[in-house]
Amino acid sequence: MKRNILFFVMLYAFALILGCKLIPQKSKIVSSFYPYTFAAQYLGRTDYDYVTIFENIENRNFNFDTNIKAKLLIINGNGIDEDLINKIKHENLFIASNYTKLEKKNYLVYLNPNKMEDVFFGLSQIFCKFNEKKCKYFSKRCGDYVALIEEVKSSLLNLSKRIKEKNIKILIYKDYYKPLFDFMKIEPILFSEDKIKKTAGKKIVIFPSKEISKNYSKLLEKYQAKAVIFDPNMKGDYAKTFIMFVKKFKKAIENLG
């Protein structure tokens, strides 16, 4: 009886090993930040395996297999993540800031929806080169999602108009939010106790997390400012993340009175 059990265990193990050898390994698409992974995965679907290197824009530790080989490496550029070029073996390279012809230092391309449209178009062209037979499919997927980004842009511009009409001052916790307000044509103020004290009128401060905003709750209350949480890492559906941001912002405006 024991011999039969051992035989079947060995047979099962052999089948698993053989199965792994027969199943072809998918090529990897490696991105520095999640929004680029999202764009690539939306276009390429199950054709590839997708890897994101940095989970947090503020804490860029390398947590990845040093032997990783990428069919395509996607980075932001602008002095933020170029070191990945020499750290990850790759066949093809996509630098978001180069494609959008945007070379502002430390500028997160994906936080500007105008530029993210360029990224989608650029990636769809690369996927077309990888698989010409599916080019129409990639182009269709790209067009569908760019249409969603167009809706996002409309919502953000309407929000911008409302902010200006109510003469609301925007303070940002870190300057990585600037690309968003660059698109909205609003000049944000870099947050500090001195700046919030000197800024007159209605104020809204953008924080990356509730935990950080709580550290300044008394300061916000003292100077009658409202907080809006917006994670710059955008770990989710790109368009939906912006729509949620707009809803939070509208609520903050209402609470300002």
N, C-alpha and C positions, 0 to 999 in steps of 0.2 A: 504493500500500500504506500509506504513511504517512498519507495523507488518510483512509483507512478506519479506521485505528487511532485517529486524532484524533477522527473522527466518533463512534466507539463510546465513547470516553472521555467526550466531551461529553454524549452521550446518557445514560450511566451517572450522571454527576454531576447531570444534570437530574432523572433519576428519583429520586435520593437526596433532592434538595431538595424535589421534589414530594411524596415519601413523608413527609418530616418535617412538611410542612404539613398533610397529610391526617390524620396520626396525632394525635389530641387529646392535649394535655399534661395530665398528671395533677395534681390539686391537691396541695399540699404540707402535710404534718403536721410541724411543727417543734417539737422538744423541747429543753429545756436540758440534760438528762442522759439517758444511754442507757437506764436502766430504764424511763423514761417512753416512749421511742421503742419499746422492746421491747413494752410493753403495747399501744401504739397499733397497731404492726405486727401483733401477734398477732391483734388484733381486726379490723383493716381489711384485712389481707392485701395483695393487689395492687391494691386500689382507689386507693391514694394513693402518692405518693413521700414518703419519710421522711428527715428531716434532724436530726442531733444537733449542738447547738452546742458544748457543753463536753465534751472528752474526759477531763478530769481535774478533780476537785473542788478540788484545791489550786492548779491553774494554769488559771484561767478567762480565757483569752485569746479574743477574738472572731475566729474563723477562719471567716468565712462571707461570702457575697455580700450586700452591703448592700442590694441591690435585691430580695432574696428576699421573696416574698409568701406568707404562710401561711394556709391555710384554717382551721387550728387551731394555736394556739401553746400548748404545755404547759410550765408552769414549776413549780418546787417551792414558791416563796414563802419565808416566814420570814426575809426579809432576805438571801437567798442570790442570787437571780437576777431580781429584779423589774425591773432595768434593761433587760432584754430587751423589756419591754412597749413601751418607747419606741424601741427600736432595730430591731425587726422589724415590718413591716406585717402585720397579721393581721385576719381576719374574726371569729374566735372565740377566746376565751381560757379556758384551764383552769388554775386555780391549785390544786395538790394540797393545800396546807395549808389553803386555804379550804374545800375540799370535805370534808376530814376534820375540819374545825373544830379544827385544830391550829395554834396560833400561838406555838410556842416559838421563840425566835430561833435561827437557824442549824441548825434541826432538819431533817435530810434525811428527808423523809416515807417514801421508798421503802425505807429501811433498817429500817423497822418493818413486818413482814409484815401485821400487822393493818390498818395504814393503807393498805398497797398494795392490799389487797382493795377498800377504798373507792375507790381510784383506778381499778381495773378496772371496777367498777360504774359510776362516774361517766363514764368514757370510753365505755362501751358505750351509755349513754343519749345521749351526744352523737352517736355514730355513727348511732344510730337516728333522730335528728333529721335528720342529713344524708341518710339513705336509709331511709325508712320501710318500703320493700318488703323490706329485708334485716334488719329489726329482730330477728326471731326468730333469724336466723343470728348476729348480734352477741351477743344474749343467751345463746345456746347456747355460743358461744366463750368468753364471759366466765365462765359457770358452770363450764365444763370446766377453765379455768385456775385459778379460785378454789379448786376442789377440790384442785389440786396445791399451792396455797399453804397450804391446810388441813393437808396432809401435812407441809409444811415447818414449820408452827407446832407441830405435834405433836412433830416431831424436835427442834426447838429447846427446847421445854419439858422434854422428857425429858433433854436435855443440861444444861439449867439445874438440874434436880433432882440430876443426878449431880455437878455442880460444887459445889452446896451440901452434899451428903452428904460429899464429900471435903474440904470447907472450903478450896477453891481460890480464891485471890485473882486477880481479873482486872484487868490493867493495859492501857490502850489508848493507842496512839501519839498519836492526836488525838481531840478530843471529838466529831468527826463520827460516831464509832461508837456514841454514846450511844443513839440510837433503837433499835438492835438489842437492847441490854441493858436498855433500858426495857421492851421487850416481854418479855424473858426474866426480868424482875424481879430483876436483879442490878445492884448499884451498882458500876460500874467505877472504877478509880483512874487518873487521868491520868498517863501514863508520864513518868518522869524518873529520873535516877541517884539522887537523894535519896529519891524515893518507893519505888523498888525496894529500896533499902537499908533503909528503915524498915518495909517490909511483911514481916511474919513469915509463915512457913508456905509452903505450895506456891503457886507463882505461874506464871501464863501471860500472856504479853504479845501483844497483837494488833498486827501490823504490816501496812501496805498493800502491801509488796513484799519479796521476798527480799533485794534490794539494800540496802534500809534496815535490815532485821534483821541483816544481816552486819556493819553498822557497830557493832552493840551485842553481838556474839557473846561477847566476853570478859566484858562486864558481866553478861550472862545466865548465863554459866557460873559466874561468881564468886558470884552469889546464887541459883544452882540454879533458874533460871526457864527455861521453855520458850517458844518463839515459835510463833505460828500466823499464817500469812499469809492475809489477807482483803482483796482489792482493793475499796475502798468505791465504786468507779465501776461495778462489776458489769456489765462488758461481755460479756454472754452471756445464756443462758437464765436468767431470774430464779430459778425454783425449783431448777434444777440447781446454780446457783452456791451457794445456801444448803446444799444437800445435801452438796456437796463441802466446804464450810466445817465442817459437823458432823462429817464423816469425819476431817478434819484435826485437829479439836479432840479427838475421841475418842482419836486416836493420840497426841496430846500428853499427854493425861491418863495413858495407859498408860505413856508414857516417864517420867512423873514418879515412877512407882513407888508 
